[in-house]
Amino acid sequence: MYKIVDKKRLSNNVVQMTIEVPLIAKAIKPGQFIIIMVYEKGERIPLTVVTSDKERGLITIVFQEVGKTTKLLGKKEIGEELFAVMGPNGNPFPVRYYGNVVLVAGGVGVAEVVPIAKALKEAGNHITTIIGARTKELLFFTDVLGSISDKLYVTTDDGSYGIKGLVTLPLKELLDTSRIDMVLAVGPTIMMKAVSDLTRGYKVKTYVSLNPIMIDGTGMCGGCRVTVDGKTRFVCVDGPEFDGHLVDFDELMMRQRTYIEQERLALKLLEEKDA
Amino acid sequence: MPKRARVPMREQDPEERIKNFDEVALGYSEEEALLEADRCLQCPKPKCVEGCPVEIDIPAFISLIKERKYKEAYRKIKEKDSLPAITGRVCPQENQCEKTCVLARVGEPIAIGRLERFVADYCKENAQEVKKEPFNGKRVAVVGSGPAGLTVSADLAKLGYSVTLFEALHLPGGVLTYGIPDFRLPKDIIKREIEYVKALGVEFVPNVVVGKTILLDELLKDYKAVFIGSGAGAPVFLNVPGENLLGIYSANEFLSRINLMRAHLFPEYDTPLKVGKKVLVVGGGNVAMDSARVSRRLGAEVTILYRRSREELPARLEEIKRAEEEGVNFIFLATPLAFSGSNGWVDAVECQEMELGEPDESGRRAPIPKKGATFTLKVDTVIIAIGNRPNPIISKTTQGLEVGRYGEILVDPATGKTSKVGVFAGGDIVSGSATVIEAMGAGRRSAIAIHRYLTTGVW
């Protein structure tokens, strides 16, 4: 079960992995996510599926090694198995014809946006994509998204590649100079917040794909709750995509940091064990 | 007739037990069981059986204990109850079989639950005989591996059906696994009962969310009948300001982190949980007691806040008593109005005092806010244990499945038949949060109805 059939490193801490999970490969739609457990004593963490191959029963995930769980996942090799893979969870992205669409992606959001980008392209939308990274070495999938998009912008904070600055720089220019019908932002919460704050002034419909802490992923625990338009919603069953203009990002960022001390400890113990 | 009191069951000392997650109740020894069994009057028209949701032949199994035929006693229970080691521990016997026991009229009822538990534990190694009919060529799918799903699966497997049991989580057991703490129901007991169900040939498939991974309508193509026992897995929150502050958990999240993910063993297990020094549990049911008692074991000072009075507490008396012994405080007739915090973490709760008015639709006196009477409690962790609604995933993704006002699946109570041909349902997805044994009773009735449906072909 859940055998790893392919693995490659996209940057020094971003890994792409293909896993055998026929039922999920068959069922998953763009925008939905899975939950994995690396081993029996591990955490359950949500991850997004980049591509799926129904015929061969394979799904491909991309993740960044940031904490203990993703580091343990990164150590898994081809031929090994994961303890649990469950999904698809959440709702599919509302794919339809919007017109001029801008996709803004950062971090592993660059991978997460791929299936939605493909589907939106197939639905006839004109796709402009903005990828942001801190520096050139952290960039990946510029080719993948470049081939799906009608226009691609890349920004780096330090100017080592593409435009120097944040993703909001080319986004603002696009908003000022052209008609944009929909924006989708996928990536770090702070980036999705900045994008939503910017587009609000232009009254452009903006979707964001939220990534809170989760356990079960079926609406059972409520750990992933988030305030949207003043109401509590569960990201796992009501999302993961929401209207960015209505999301309480500050609360979300706060909740994402609930276990920061424990996460640091777990990582430190893992690094000590490895050393 | 001598009215000897029931034989008490040994328990871990409260001072000791709040330092561990081991089982609190230690069970009867053989001598104790024989002594207690001897109190049974063996009524010709036993009232206790009427009080049992699965109609165990209680006088018969107690009589077998008297004869020291423990294996036979175990088999007698198993005729009706697939999970005796579990029901012997978590059934609210005081509201069921023991309530109707004739001895209760003149003194203490026979300790049926304790005797059931004794027999199940005594026979744990050698009485798990697997007897089943040969395969009848028919396949049935069961959704959810909690008490209802396990019962349907075991019953149908014994009748010769090929049963596939789908579970959304990575471990089987449903609420038995994620909801009930080890000190009330040890994990090895659940494991043992599930091993028995597997030994009957039931195929257990974890990590499959029916309604997401596979649609119910897809299952109906491969299986002659489907039973839905997906539980009441949607937590109810208070919907008051500040409820999303850090340190505020639903009881489901809090208990899942401990029971399912083993967060009390962090960092050996990777899932963390942060519990402060002052825990407030909101609610008065068994789940509230469990949350409070887990918090005590994590070293916190714990207060239960309940909006009605002590008399209306829905938890089992035994659990309330144990919570009190373990030093849990109670505040009655109050409910949270708002939470406030600093740096994102909850640090206080403003409460509204209540008084009791006329009985409401639940038959209990309704709590009414007392004008102007509020108070503030300093807390650093809050656990909301005010109930659950049926999980909506299946009903939302299935055509033609009728649900009620809270999303509960509507069924014929005698059979568990839903509005959709070939689909049965039972347990908390139908009733809302109820007891383990009631879910098992519903499972049993559905198993009989599924067998009838697949034998006669008549819906």
Contacts between the chains, C-beta under 8 A, distances in Angstrom:
chain1	res1	chain2	res2	distance
A	23	B	208	6.6
A	23	B	213	5.1
A	23	B	214	6.3
A	24	B	213	6.4
A	27	B	212	6.9
A	27	B	213	5.7
A	27	B	214	7.1
A	37	B	170	5.9
A	41	B	262	7.1
A	41	B	268	6.6
A	41	B	269	4.5
A	41	B	270	6.2
A	42	B	270	5.0
A	43	B	261	7.2
A	43	B	270	4.4
A	43	B	271	4.9
A	44	B	170	7.6
A	44	B	261	7.3
A	44	B	271	7.6
A	68	B	270	6.0
A	69	B	270	6.2
A	83	B	170	6.9
A	84	B	170	4.1
A	84	B	206	6.9
A	84	B	207	5.1
A	85	B	207	6.3
A	86	B	168	7.0
A	86	B	169	7.8
A	86	B	170	7.2
A	86	B	207	3.9
A	86	B	208	7.4
A	86	B	209	6.6
A	86	B	213	7.5
A	87	B	209	7.2
A	87	B	212	6.8
A	87	B	213	6.7
A	88	B	212	5.8
A	88	B	213	7.0
A	89	B	209	7.0
A	89	B	212	6.2
A	215	B	253	6.4
A	215	B	256	5.5
A	215	B	257	6.9
A	215	B	260	7.8
A	215	B	261	6.8
A	215	B	271	7.6
A	216	B	168	7.2
A	216	B	169	6.4
A	216	B	178	8.0
A	216	B	233	7.8
A	216	B	256	6.7
A	217	B	209	7.9
A	218	B	168	5.3
A	218	B	209	5.9
A	218	B	212	7.9
A	218	B	233	6.5
A	218	B	391	6.7
A	218	B	393	6.2
A	219	B	233	6.7
A	219	B	234	5.3
A	219	B	391	6.2
A	219	B	392	7.3
A	219	B	393	6.9
A	220	B	178	7.8
A	220	B	233	4.0
A	220	B	234	6.9
A	220	B	235	7.2
A	220	B	252	5.5
A	220	B	256	7.2
A	220	B	391	6.9
A	221	B	235	7.2
A	221	B	250	6.3
A	221	B	252	5.0
A	221	B	253	3.8
A	221	B	256	5.4
A	222	B	235	4.7
A	222	B	237	6.9
A	222	B	249	7.8
A	222	B	250	4.1
A	222	B	252	6.5
A	222	B	253	5.7
A	223	B	249	7.5
A	223	B	250	7.8
A	223	B	253	4.7
A	225	B	237	7.8
A	225	B	244	5.8
A	226	B	244	7.7
A	227	B	244	6.1
A	232	B	237	6.4
A	232	B	239	7.3
A	232	B	243	7.0
A	232	B	244	6.4
A	237	B	392	7.7
A	237	B	393	7.1
A	251	B	244	5.8
A	254	B	246	6.5
A	254	B	344	4.2
A	255	B	244	6.9
A	255	B	246	6.5
A	255	B	344	8.0
A	257	B	344	7.7
A	258	B	246	5.3
A	258	B	274	6.7
A	259	B	272	4.5
A	259	B	274	6.6
A	262	B	266	6.5
A	262	B	267	7.6
A	262	B	272	3.6
A	262	B	274	7.2
A	263	B	272	7.3
A	265	B	267	6.2
A	266	B	266	7.7
A	266	B	267	5.3
A	266	B	270	6.0
A	266	B	272	7.5
A	269	B	267	5.7
